[in-house]
Amino acid sequence: MNKPYKKLILTFIILLIFIHVFSHLNAQTPKIDSLEVLLQQHTQPDTQRVIYLNKIAYELYQLDVSRTFKYAAEAKKLSEQLDYKKGKANSFRILGIYYTLRGDNCKSLDNYQASLKIYKEIGDKTGMSKAYNNIGLIYSQYGYYNKSIEYHQRSLKIDKENNNKKGMSICYTNIGLVYNSMGNYSKAIKYYSKGLEIDRELDDELRLSRSLSGIGVIYAYSNNFTKALKYLNESLEISEKLGLKSTAAESYKELSLMYLKQKKYKDAYRYSKKSLETATEIKETELKRESAKILAQCCDSMGLYKEAYNYYTIFKVMNDSINNAKIYGKVKNLEYKKEKQALELEQQQKEIIRKREEQKQKNARNFYITGFIFMLIIVFVAYRNYLYKRKANIKLAEQKKEIEEANKKLKKLDDFKASVTSMTVHDLKTLLNKIVNTFSCISFFGNKSIDNFRIFSAPSSPIRFLNFINSVLSKGGSC
């Protein structure tokens, strides 16, 4: 075949590729185009404009990550001016995705944590779930797998409570990804399969392509190349159909790794080159580094040493950049942990002080309550004693009155007795005087002197006189 024909065929192939790519790209852009039209029409700086900006930024990250930053940054700035917290939180999260794709995990973690804080403040459970998932992915990249799973499980719990099946699928896929990184392939496939089942149920092609890619990667790591090829090709087909460059580039890379393991260097070279080109286009630093490394290995194995050196140089530059970012990220993470510990310590101290104050207030309250109860008891006892005393006093007064009445009666009786006795004595004295004057008792009393009976010597007291009479009468009776 001569040169002009070769050139013509090559041009035709390139044209077909261009048409193919452009048609797939357009399959995704109508939504973005319509959103951009709405944004242009809505010039008023309000919350609705923030919503449009964030939506465009999120839709763009799969196609053109560099434009994502522009829209997300504008949305964040306007949200701050309006004090629109939800808009600000969404902007932080999208910026976190942007920095993740750029390989700057430190900045992405800062943005995810900032978004999570706001979501918690406003009680946005869906936002919290997404932020937990994003943070879990970053911890996985740092190698903190258990912490990563913890955050994904938090997200999964919220999605289950809200019956958010799409969110559940994302969580299952991410947990599968972590177990894959840990080398626990059986658990990884288990969680990926759960996500895949939901994706098929929802007919979500975007999620489906990612789940299929994840399962394909695990089978490739397990050296089950037949199954790996099946899942990766199915994922790649959907990704190319939807124009999902990031997912497609990941599938290209995994296919190239699989062929590299099988020593099929030409196939590995072909897919790794596609992966590198796509990663460079969408500016995914991590993927670009890995693709360059695979290409360098392929070229070295094929004897293309100059080309291998060029790709190794790209890998080295990207690797140093990413490692520096990771080191910086780890330092920032340690600083964050230190600040968090200091904050927790401060919170603990505040909690101790609060508990002490509460205990003081409780003790004071108990003291006042006890004192009040004690005073009530004293008042009750005093009042009861007062009642008893008053009752006793009344009784004593009544008894005193009764005694006084009795004394009065006794006095009257004594006066009466004295009066009767005095009258009786007087009458008897008179009678006796008459008897003495009339009769002589000399013969009757014998030799006894009459002076013993002289009435004038009789006792003057009535009582003594009665006693005297009784004595006389007893003596008289004896005569």
ZAMARGU-4260 file (C-alpha; in steps of 0.2 Angstrom, whole numbers, plus 5000, padded with zeros to 4 digits):
<rodrens>
0) 5000/5000/5000 | 5008/5017/4995 | 5010/5032/5006 | 4995/5042/5001 | 4983/5028/5004
5) 4991/5025/5021 | 4989/5043/5025 | 4971/5043/5019 | 4966/5027/5030 | 4975/5034/5045
10) 4966/5051/5043 | 4949/5041/5041 | 4953/5031/5057 | 4957/5046/5067 | 4941/5055/5060
15) 4931/5039/5066 | 4939/5040/5083 | 4935/5058/5084 | 4917/5056/5079 | 4916/5041/5091
20) 4923/5051/5106 | 4913/5066/5102 | 4897/5057/5101 | 4900/5049/5118 | 4905/5065/5126
25) 4890/5073/5119 | 4879/5060/5128 | 4884/5067/5144 | 4885/5086/5141 | 4867/5090/5137
30) 4863/5091/5156 | 4878/5102/5158 | 4874/5113/5144 | 4856/5115/5150 | 4863/5119/5167
35) 4875/5132/5160 | 4860/5140/5151 | 4850/5141/5167 | 4865/5149/5175 | 4868/5162/5162
40) 4849/5167/5163 | 4850/5167/5182 | 4861/5182/5186 | 4854/5186/5203 | 4867/5182/5216
45) 4856/5171/5227 | 4855/5153/5233 | 4847/5146/5217 | 4863/5152/5208 | 4874/5143/5221
50) 4864/5127/5217 | 4867/5128/5198 | 4885/5131/5201 | 4887/5116/5212 | 4877/5105/5201
55) 4888/5110/5185 | 4904/5108/5196 | 4898/5090/5201 | 4893/5085/5183 | 4910/5091/5176
60) 4922/5081/5188 | 4920/5066/5177 | 4923/5075/5161 | 4934/5090/5164 | 4940/5091/5182
65) 4949/5108/5179 | 4933/5116/5176 | 4925/5109/5192 | 4936/5120/5202 | 4930/5136/5194
70) 4912/5132/5197 | 4914/5125/5215 | 4925/5140/5220 | 4912/5152/5214 | 4898/5143/5223
75) 4908/5143/5239 | 4912/5161/5238 | 4894/5166/5235 | 4887/5154/5248 | 4899/5163/5261
80) 4892/5180/5256 | 4874/5174/5257 | 4877/5163/5273 | 4870/5149/5264 | 4877/5134/5274
85) 4870/5120/5263 | 4878/5127/5248 | 4894/5130/5256 | 4895/5112/5263 | 4891/5106/5245
90) 4905/5117/5238 | 4917/5111/5251 | 4913/5093/5246 | 4915/5095/5227 | 4932/5104/5230
95) 4937/5089/5240 | 4933/5078/5225 | 4943/5090/5214 | 4958/5089/5226 | 4956/5070/5227
100) 4957/5068/5208 | 4972/5080/5208 | 4981/5069/5221 | 4981/5082/5234 | 4974/5071/5248
105) 4978/5084/5262 | 4967/5098/5254 | 4954/5085/5250 | 4953/5079/5268 | 4952/5097/5274
110) 4937/5101/5262 | 4928/5085/5266 | 4930/5088/5285 | 4924/5106/5283 | 4908/5100/5273
115) 4905/5087/5286 | 4905/5100/5300 | 4892/5110/5291 | 4881/5096/5287 | 4881/5091/5305
120) 4877/5109/5310 | 4862/5110/5299 | 4857/5091/5302 | 4859/5086/5283 | 4859/5067/5285
125) 4862/5064/5266 | 4876/5077/5266 | 4884/5068/5281 | 4883/5051/5273 | 4892/5058/5257
130) 4905/5067/5267 | 4908/5051/5278 | 4911/5041/5262 | 4923/5054/5255 | 4933/5054/5271
135) 4934/5035/5271 | 4941/5035/5254 | 4955/5047/5259 | 4959/5037/5275 | 4960/5022/5264
140) 4973/5030/5253 | 4983/5035/5268 | 4983/5016/5273 | 4971/5019/5288 | 4960/5005/5283
145) 4951/5001/5299 | 4947/5020/5301 | 4941/5020/5282 | 4929/5006/5285 | 4923/5015/5301
150) 4918/5030/5291 | 4910/5020/5276 | 4900/5010/5289 | 4894/5027/5297 | 4888/5032/5279
155) 4880/5015/5276 | 4870/5016/5292 | 4863/5033/5287 | 4859/5027/5270 | 4850/5012/5277
160) 4840/5023/5289 | 4835/5034/5274 | 4832/5019/5262 | 4844/5027/5250 | 4849/5013/5239
165) 4861/5023/5228 | 4870/5028/5243 | 4870/5010/5250 | 4878/5005/5233 | 4892/5018/5235
170) 4895/5012/5252 | 4896/4994/5248 | 4908/4998/5233 | 4919/5009/5244 | 4920/4996/5258
175) 4925/4983/5244 | 4938/4994/5238 | 4946/4995/5256 | 4946/4976/5258 | 4954/4975/5241
180) 4968/4986/5247 | 4970/4976/5262 | 4971/4960/5252 | 4955/4952/5258 | 4948/4948/5241
185) 4934/4937/5247 | 4926/4951/5258 | 4930/4964/5244 | 4920/4954/5231 | 4906/4951/5244
190) 4904/4970/5246 | 4906/4974/5228 | 4893/4961/5223 | 4881/4969/5235 | 4883/4986/5227
195) 4882/4978/5209 | 4865/4970/5214 | 4858/4987/5219 | 4865/4995/5203 | 4857/4983/5192
200) 4841/4985/5202 | 4841/5004/5200 | 4848/5002/5182 | 4861/5015/5186 | 4874/5013/5172
205) 4886/5026/5180 | 4887/5016/5197 | 4886/4999/5187 | 4902/5003/5177 | 4911/5007/5193
210) 4905/4991/5202 | 4910/4980/5187 | 4927/4988/5187 | 4930/4985/5205 | 4925/4967/5204
215) 4936/4965/5188 | 4951/4972/5197 | 4949/4960/5212 | 4948/4945/5200 | 4964/4952/5191
220) 4973/4953/5208 | 4967/4935/5212 | 4975/4930/5194 | 4957/4925/5189 | 4960/4933/5172
225) 4945/4926/5163 | 4933/4934/5175 | 4943/4949/5177 | 4942/4952/5158 | 4923/4949/5158
230) 4920/4962/5171 | 4933/4975/5165 | 4927/4974/5147 | 4908/4976/5153 | 4913/4991/5164
235) 4924/4999/5149 | 4909/4997/5137 | 4897/5007/5149 | 4911/5020/5153 | 4914/5023/5134
240) 4896/5024/5131 | 4893/5037/5144 | 4909/5046/5141 | 4915/5043/5159 | 4933/5046/5156
245) 4939/5044/5174 | 4931/5026/5175 | 4937/5022/5157 | 4955/5027/5161 | 4954/5016/5177
250) 4948/5001/5167 | 4962/5004/5154 | 4975/5004/5168 | 4968/4988/5176 | 4967/4979/5159
255) 4985/4984/5156 | 4990/4977/5173 | 4981/4961/5169 | 4990/4959/5152 | 5007/4963/5160
260) 5005/4949/5173 | 5001/4937/5158 | 5017/4944/5149 | 5006/4950/5134 | 5016/4966/5133
265) 5008/4973/5117 | 4990/4972/5124 | 4997/4979/5141 | 5006/4993/5131 | 4990/4998/5121
270) 4979/4999/5136 | 4992/5008/5148 | 4995/5021/5134 | 4976/5024/5133 | 4975/5026/5152
275) 4990/5038/5152 | 4982/5049/5138 | 4965/5050/5147 | 4973/5053/5164 | 4983/5067/5157
280) 4968/5074/5148 | 4957/5074/5164 | 4972/5078/5175 | 4971/5064/5187 | 4989/5063/5194
285) 4988/5047/5203 | 4982/5038/5188 | 4994/5046/5177 | 5009/5040/5188 | 5003/5022/5188
290) 5000/5022/5169 | 5017/5029/5166 | 5025/5015/5177 | 5016/5001/5168 | 5021/5009/5151
295) 5039/5010/5157 | 5038/4991/5162 | 5030/4986/5145 | 5043/4996/5135 | 5057/4988/5145
300) 5051/4971/5142 | 5048/4974/5123 | 5066/4981/5122 | 5060/4999/5119 | 5073/5006/5131
305) 5072/5025/5126 | 5054/5025/5127 | 5054/5016/5143 | 5066/5029/5150 | 5055/5043/5145
310) 5040/5035/5154 | 5050/5031/5169 | 5055/5049/5170 | 5037/5054/5170 | 5033/5041/5183
315) 5048/5047/5194 | 5042/5066/5193 | 5024/5061/5197 | 5029/5049/5211 | 5040/5062/5219
320) 5026/5075/5218 | 5013/5063/5225 | 5024/5057/5239 | 5028/5074/5244 | 5009/5078/5244
325) 5007/5062/5255 | 5020/5066/5267 | 5013/5084/5269 | 4996/5075/5270 | 5002/5064/5284
330) 5010/5079/5293 | 4994/5088/5292 | 4985/5073/5298 | 4996/5072/5313 | 4993/5090/5316
335) 4975/5087/5314 | 4976/5073/5327 | 4986/5084/5339 | 4973/5098/5337 | 4959/5085/5339
340) 4967/5078/5355 | 4970/5095/5362 | 4952/5100/5358 | 4946/5083/5366 | 4957/5087/5381
345) 4949/5104/5382 | 4932/5097/5380 | 4936/5084/5394 | 4942/5098/5406 | 4926/5108/5402
350) 4916/5093/5405 | 4925/5090/5422 | 4922/5108/5427 | 4904/5107/5421 | 4901/5091/5431
355) 4909/5100/5446 | 4898/5115/5445 | 4883/5103/5443 | 4889/5094/5458 | 4891/5110/5468
360) 4873/5116/5463 | 4867/5098/5467 | 4875/5099/5484 | 4869/5116/5488 | 4851/5111/5482
365) 4852/5096/5493 | 4858/5107/5508 | 4844/5119/5506 | 4832/5105/5504 | 4839/5096/5519
370) 4839/5112/5529 | 4821/5116/5524 | 4815/5098/5529 | 4825/5100/5545 | 4816/5117/5549
375) 4799/5109/5545 | 4803/5095/5557 | 4808/5108/5570 | 4793/5119/5567 | 4782/5103/5567
380) 4789/5097/5584 | 4788/5115/5591 | 4770/5116/5586 | 4766/5099/5592 | 4774/5103/5609
385) 4765/5120/5609 | 4748/5110/5607 | 4753/5098/5620 | 4758/5112/5632 | 4742/5122/5628
390) 4732/5106/5631 | 4741/5103/5647 | 4739/5121/5653 | 4721/5120/5649 | 4719/5104/5659
395) 4729/5111/5673 | 4719/5127/5673 | 4703/5116/5674 | 4711/5106/5688 | 4716/5122/5697
400) 4698/5128/5695 | 4691/5112/5702 | 4703/5112/5717 | 4699/5130/5720 | 4680/5126/5719
405) 4684/5111/5731 | 4693/5122/5743 | 4679/5134/5743 | 4667/5120/5747 | 4678/5113/5761
410) 4680/5130/5768 | 4662/5133/5768 | 4660/5115/5776 | 4673/5120/5789 | 4664/5136/5793
415) 4648/5127/5794 | 4655/5114/5806 | 4663/5127/5817 | 4647/5137/5818 | 4637/5121/5822
420) 4650/5116/5835 | 4650/5133/5843 | 4631/5134/5844 | 4631/5116/5852 | 4645/5120/5864
425) 4636/5136/5869 | 4619/5127/5871 | 4628/5113/5881 | 4637/5126/5892 | 4622/5135/5896
430) 4613/5118/5900 | 4627/5112/5911 | 4628/5128/5921 | 4610/5127/5925 | 4612/5109/5930
435) 4627/5113/5941 | 4618/5127/5949 | 4603/5117/5952 | 4610/5101/5958 | 4624/5096/5970
440) 4635/5082/5964 | 4645/5080/5980 | 4635/5064/5985 | 4636/5057/5967 | 4654/5059/5965
445) 4659/5054/5982 | 4675/5061/5989 | 4680/5069/5972 | 4682/5087/5973 | 4668/5097/5964
450) 4682/5108/5958 | 4685/5095/5944 | 4668/5099/5937 | 4667/5117/5939 | 4660/5123/5923
455) 4670/5139/5923 | 4686/5129/5921 | 4679/5120/5905 | 4689/5122/5890 | 4685/5137/5880
460) 4688/5129/5863 | 4673/5120/5856 | 4683/5104/5851 | 4691/5103/5868 | 4675/5106/5876
465) 4667/5091/5866 | 4682/5081/5871 | 4679/5086/5889 | 4660/5082/5888 | 4664/5065/5880
470) 4676/5062/5895 | 4663/5066/5907 | 4650/5056/5898 | 4661/5041/5898 | 4665/5043/5916
475) 4646/5045/5920 | 4643/5029/5910 | 4655/5020/5921 | 4646/5026/5937
</rodrens>
